[in-house]
Amino acid sequence: MTGTAKIRNNLDKTAKMVMVDLGIPPGFELLSEDLHKMVEKSAGEKSGRLEKFSMTATQAILYFDSIAPRDSFEVRHGTR
């Protein structure tokens, strides 16, 4: 199963040091490979660069460097 989270900065200024908390449904396990790929793929991006992430049994916390004004992007992740 895959999931998609849409992240958007609704501010008129850059949001710095953004944390996003993704809930993991009971009985599912997040596949960290997708998030590792996003860290590598977003390196060098000026907006929406995923710096790191941490996971627990019920959530994944994503740490973004910054998100430009009115910018949005999707985070795709797999579960099993």
C-alpha positions in Angstrom: 0.0 0.0 0.0 1.2 3.5 -0.7 0.3 6.9 0.8 0.8 10.4 -0.3 1.0 13.5 1.9 0.7 16.9 0.3 2.8 19.6 2.1 2.1 23.3 1.4 3.4 26.5 2.8 0.4 28.9 2.9 2.5 31.8 4.2 3.8 34.7 2.2 7.3 34.1 3.5 9.6 31.1 3.6 9.0 28.6 6.4 12.3 27.5 7.9 13.0 24.3 9.9 9.7 22.7 9.2 8.7 19.4 11.0 5.9 17.3 9.5 4.3 14.5 11.6 2.9 11.7 9.5 0.7 9.2 11.3 1.1 5.5 10.6 -2.2 3.6 10.8 -2.4 0.7 13.3 -1.2 -2.6 11.8 1.0 -0.9 9.2 4.8 -0.5 9.0 6.3 2.5 7.1 8.9 1.5 4.5 11.8 3.8 5.2 13.4 3.2 1.8 11.0 5.8 0.2 12.0 8.4 2.7 15.8 7.6 2.2 15.3 8.1 -1.5 13.6 11.5 -0.9 16.5 12.6 1.3 18.9 11.8 -1.6 16.6 13.2 -4.3 15.9 16.5 -2.6 19.6 17.2 -1.8 20.5 20.6 -3.3 16.9 21.7 -3.6 16.2 25.3 -2.4 12.7 24.4 -1.1 11.3 21.2 0.3 14.7 19.7 1.0 14.2 16.7 3.4 17.1 16.9 5.8 16.3 13.8 7.9 13.5 11.8 9.4 12.8 9.7 12.4 10.2 6.9 12.9 8.3 5.3 15.7 5.7 2.6 15.5 2.9 5.2 15.1 4.5 8.1 13.3 7.2 9.4 11.0 8.6 12.9 11.7 10.1 14.6 8.6 12.5 17.5 9.0 12.7 20.0 6.1 15.2 22.8 5.8 12.7 25.3 4.4 9.7 25.6 2.2 9.3 28.6 -0.1 6.2 30.9 0.1 3.1 29.2 -1.5 5.3 26.2 -2.5 3.8 22.7 -2.3 5.0 19.2 -2.9 4.1 15.6 -2.2 5.7 13.0 -0.1 5.0 9.4 -1.3 5.6 6.6 1.1 4.9 2.9 1.2 3.6 0.8 4.0 3.2 -2.9 4.6 
